[in-house]
Amino acid sequence: MRLARFLLFTAGFLTGYPHAVSAATVTLSPTQDAFVSSANSTSNYGAAGALLVNAAGLPKGEFDSLLQFNFATAKSSFDLTFGVGQWTIQSVTLQLTSANPGSPIFNSPAAAGSFTLNWMQDDSWTEGNGTPAAGSTTGGITYATLPGFRSGSDQLLGTYSFPGGTSGNNTYTLGMNSSFVGDAAAGNLVSLLALPADSAIVYTANSQNFTTVANRPVLTVTAIGAPEPGVAGLFFAGAGAGLLPRRRRRKT
């Protein structure tokens, strides 16, 4: 009975006593990004200063955007902080800065709506060097070639709301889907695809080629280290070790 009461007490103590878990954060900039246009399906816009997500059926057509991030830096940082294999990714957020759609090929004005962010299995697409002023027809992703980089293994990371407007930051928390998290934790290239999710959205954001560095896309990755033994665990081990010899002496 004495042992049973002790175990019940200690279990409650352990449950109520938080173990120390440390966290670390790394921010990443895109290694490449681009938008594609259904109305200009063979043109590349990888060197543009903007990313767009526009609904299908609008006068200037549908716009989709792609971003790619290299997680090698994040993995190295977390390995150094916590030890190799001693951490897990807790959250990933994407920050985009709204911009004014300033080209005649864009739908305008900005309009609130919904869009999705998707993890892409295929990272072999290339940004290209086309611009809205002179869309390139070779050497980069286009609306016509985008389907060739998509697959049934791609994963939806979430559906998000754009409040409208042409300035200010919007932050989106990505879903922790298995393939996406595994890709990121391995330190690989990770590609994201933004697609319209309703018939209204006209969303323009600054790209990695935008002149103001502070307004470019930012991916924030937070990882937590493996839990460390708490004071309660040490108390339990010490108290249990002291209790067991007494019980053995009573049996003799």
C-alpha positions as CSV (number, residue, x, y, z in Angstrom):
1,M,0.0,0.0,0.0
2,R,2.8,2.3,0.9
3,L,4.4,1.8,-2.5
4,A,1.1,2.2,-4.3
5,R,0.4,5.5,-2.6
6,F,4.0,6.7,-3.4
7,L,3.6,5.9,-7.1
8,L,0.2,7.7,-7.3
9,F,1.7,10.8,-5.6
10,T,4.7,10.8,-7.9
11,A,2.6,10.3,-11.0
12,G,0.6,13.3,-10.1
13,F,3.7,15.3,-9.4
14,L,5.3,14.4,-12.7
15,T,2.1,15.3,-14.6
16,G,1.9,18.7,-13.0
17,Y,5.6,19.5,-13.3
18,P,6.6,20.7,-16.8
19,H,9.9,19.4,-18.2
20,A,12.2,22.1,-19.7
21,V,12.0,22.2,-23.5
22,S,14.1,24.7,-25.4
23,A,13.2,26.3,-28.8
24,A,15.2,27.9,-31.5
25,T,14.1,29.9,-34.6
26,V,15.7,30.3,-38.1
27,T,14.5,32.7,-40.8
28,L,14.9,31.8,-44.5
29,S,14.7,33.8,-47.7
30,P,13.5,32.2,-50.9
31,T,16.3,30.7,-53.1
32,Q,13.9,31.4,-56.0
33,D,10.3,32.4,-56.7
34,A,8.0,33.2,-59.6
35,F,4.5,33.8,-60.7
36,V,2.7,32.3,-63.7
37,S,-0.2,33.7,-65.8
38,S,-2.9,31.8,-67.6
39,A,-3.4,34.6,-70.0
40,N,0.3,34.5,-70.9
41,S,0.7,30.8,-70.5
42,T,4.1,30.4,-72.2
43,S,5.7,33.5,-70.6
44,N,8.1,33.4,-67.7
45,Y,8.1,36.1,-64.9
46,G,10.7,34.8,-62.5
47,A,12.7,38.1,-62.4
48,A,9.6,40.1,-61.5
49,G,9.5,42.0,-58.2
50,A,6.1,40.6,-57.4
51,L,4.2,37.3,-56.7
52,L,0.5,37.0,-57.5
53,V,-2.4,34.8,-56.6
54,N,-5.5,35.8,-58.7
55,A,-8.7,33.9,-59.2
56,A,-9.5,32.2,-62.4
57,G,-12.2,33.9,-64.5
58,L,-10.9,37.4,-63.9
59,P,-10.3,39.7,-66.9
60,K,-6.5,39.2,-66.9
61,G,-6.8,35.5,-66.1
62,E,-5.5,33.3,-63.2
63,F,-2.2,33.9,-61.5
64,D,-0.3,31.3,-59.4
65,S,3.0,31.7,-57.5
66,L,5.8,29.4,-56.5
67,L,8.5,29.8,-53.8
68,Q,11.5,27.6,-53.0
69,F,13.5,27.6,-49.7
70,N,16.7,25.8,-48.9
71,F,16.4,24.2,-45.4
72,A,20.1,23.2,-45.2
73,T,20.8,26.3,-43.1
74,A,18.0,25.6,-40.7
75,K,19.0,22.0,-40.3
76,S,22.7,22.9,-39.6
77,S,21.6,25.5,-37.1
78,F,19.2,23.2,-35.2
79,D,21.8,20.4,-35.3
80,L,24.4,22.7,-33.7
81,T,21.9,24.0,-31.1
82,F,20.3,20.7,-30.0
83,G,22.4,17.9,-31.5
84,V,21.9,15.8,-34.6
85,G,18.5,14.0,-34.4
86,Q,17.7,15.7,-31.1
87,W,15.1,18.2,-32.4
88,T,11.7,18.4,-34.2
89,I,10.1,21.2,-36.2
90,Q,7.4,22.8,-34.2
91,S,6.1,25.5,-36.6
92,V,6.7,27.1,-40.0
93,T,5.2,30.5,-41.0
94,L,5.4,32.4,-44.3
95,Q,5.3,36.2,-44.2
96,L,4.3,38.1,-47.4
97,T,4.2,41.8,-47.8
98,S,1.3,43.1,-49.9
99,A,2.1,45.3,-52.9
100,N,0.3,47.4,-55.5
101,P,-0.4,45.5,-58.8
102,G,1.4,48.0,-61.0
103,S,1.6,46.2,-64.4
104,P,-1.1,46.3,-67.1
105,I,-1.0,42.5,-67.3
106,F,-2.2,42.2,-63.7
107,N,-5.8,42.2,-62.4
108,S,-6.6,45.3,-60.4
109,P,-7.5,46.5,-57.9
110,A,-6.5,44.2,-55.0
111,A,-9.4,42.1,-53.7
112,A,-9.9,40.0,-50.5
113,G,-10.2,36.3,-50.9
114,S,-8.9,32.8,-50.2
115,F,-5.9,30.9,-51.4
116,T,-4.1,27.7,-50.7
117,L,-0.4,26.9,-50.0
118,N,0.8,23.5,-51.1
119,W,4.0,21.5,-50.6
120,M,5.4,20.3,-54.0
121,Q,7.4,17.1,-54.3
122,D,9.2,18.2,-57.4
123,D,11.8,20.9,-56.8
124,S,13.3,20.9,-60.3
125,W,11.4,24.0,-61.6
126,T,13.5,27.1,-62.3
127,E,12.7,30.7,-61.6
128,G,13.7,32.1,-65.0
129,N,14.5,35.7,-65.9
130,G,11.3,37.0,-67.5
131,T,9.6,40.2,-66.4
132,P,6.1,41.6,-67.0
133,A,7.6,44.1,-69.4
134,A,9.1,41.4,-71.5
135,G,8.0,37.9,-70.6
136,S,10.6,35.2,-71.4
137,T,9.4,32.2,-73.3
138,T,12.4,30.0,-72.4
139,G,14.4,29.1,-69.3
140,G,11.9,29.2,-66.5
141,I,8.6,28.1,-65.1
142,T,5.4,29.1,-67.0
143,Y,1.7,28.5,-66.6
144,A,1.9,25.9,-69.4
145,T,4.8,24.0,-67.8
146,L,3.6,24.2,-64.2
147,P,1.3,21.0,-64.4
148,G,4.4,19.0,-65.3
149,F,5.9,19.8,-61.9
150,R,2.8,18.9,-59.9
151,S,2.0,15.4,-58.7
152,G,-0.5,13.4,-56.7
153,S,2.1,13.3,-53.8
154,D,1.9,17.1,-53.3
155,Q,0.3,18.0,-50.0
156,L,-2.1,20.8,-49.0
157,L,-0.6,22.9,-46.2
158,G,-3.7,25.1,-45.6
159,T,-6.3,27.5,-47.0
160,Y,-5.7,31.1,-46.0
161,S,-7.5,34.5,-46.2
162,F,-6.1,37.6,-47.8
163,P,-7.7,40.7,-46.2
164,G,-7.1,42.9,-49.3
165,G,-5.0,46.0,-49.6
166,T,-1.7,46.9,-51.1
167,S,0.5,47.3,-48.1
168,G,1.3,45.6,-44.8
169,N,2.5,42.1,-43.8
170,N,0.4,38.9,-43.7
171,T,1.7,35.8,-41.9
172,Y,0.5,32.3,-42.6
173,T,1.1,29.3,-40.4
174,L,1.8,26.2,-42.6
175,G,0.2,22.8,-41.8
176,M,2.7,20.3,-40.4
177,N,1.9,17.6,-43.0
178,S,4.3,14.6,-43.0
179,S,6.0,14.9,-46.3
180,F,6.5,18.7,-45.9
181,V,8.0,18.3,-42.4
182,G,10.2,15.4,-43.4
183,D,11.5,17.4,-46.4
184,A,12.2,20.4,-44.3
185,A,13.8,18.4,-41.4
186,A,16.2,16.7,-43.8
187,G,17.6,20.0,-44.9
188,N,16.3,19.7,-48.5
189,L,15.0,22.2,-51.0
190,V,11.3,22.8,-50.3
191,S,8.9,24.2,-52.8
192,L,5.5,25.9,-52.1
193,L,2.8,26.6,-54.6
194,A,0.1,29.3,-53.9
195,L,-3.2,28.8,-55.8
196,P,-6.5,30.8,-55.7
197,A,-9.2,29.1,-53.7
198,D,-12.2,31.3,-54.6
199,S,-13.5,33.5,-57.5
200,A,-12.5,36.9,-56.0
201,I,-8.9,37.0,-54.8
202,V,-6.5,39.5,-56.3
203,Y,-3.4,39.2,-54.1
204,T,-0.1,40.8,-55.1
205,A,3.0,40.5,-52.8
206,N,6.6,41.4,-53.1
207,S,9.0,38.7,-54.4
208,Q,12.6,37.9,-53.5
209,N,13.6,40.3,-56.4
210,F,11.9,43.3,-54.8
211,T,14.3,46.1,-54.3
212,T,13.5,46.6,-50.5
213,V,15.0,43.6,-48.7
214,A,12.8,44.0,-45.7
215,N,9.7,43.5,-47.8
216,R,10.7,40.2,-49.4
217,P,9.1,36.9,-48.4
218,V,10.3,35.4,-45.1
219,L,9.9,31.8,-43.9
220,T,10.3,31.4,-40.1
221,V,11.1,27.9,-38.8
222,T,10.9,27.0,-35.1
223,A,12.3,23.8,-33.7
224,I,12.2,22.4,-30.2
225,G,14.8,20.2,-28.6
226,A,14.2,16.8,-27.0
227,P,12.8,17.2,-23.5
228,E,15.4,17.1,-20.7
229,P,14.9,15.1,-17.5
230,G,13.1,17.4,-15.0
231,V,13.5,17.8,-11.3
232,A,10.5,15.6,-10.8
233,G,12.1,12.8,-12.7
234,L,15.2,13.0,-10.7
235,F,13.1,13.1,-7.5
236,F,11.2,10.0,-8.6
237,A,14.4,8.1,-9.4
238,G,16.0,9.0,-6.1
239,A,13.0,8.4,-3.9
240,G,12.2,5.1,-5.6
241,A,15.7,3.9,-5.2
242,G,15.5,4.7,-1.5
243,L,12.2,3.0,-1.1
244,L,13.0,-0.3,-2.8
245,P,15.9,-1.4,-0.5
246,R,13.6,-0.8,2.5
247,R,10.9,-3.1,1.0
248,R,13.5,-5.8,0.3
249,R,14.7,-5.7,4.0
250,R,11.2,-6.2,5.2
251,K,10.8,-9.3,3.1
252,T,13.9,-11.0,4.7
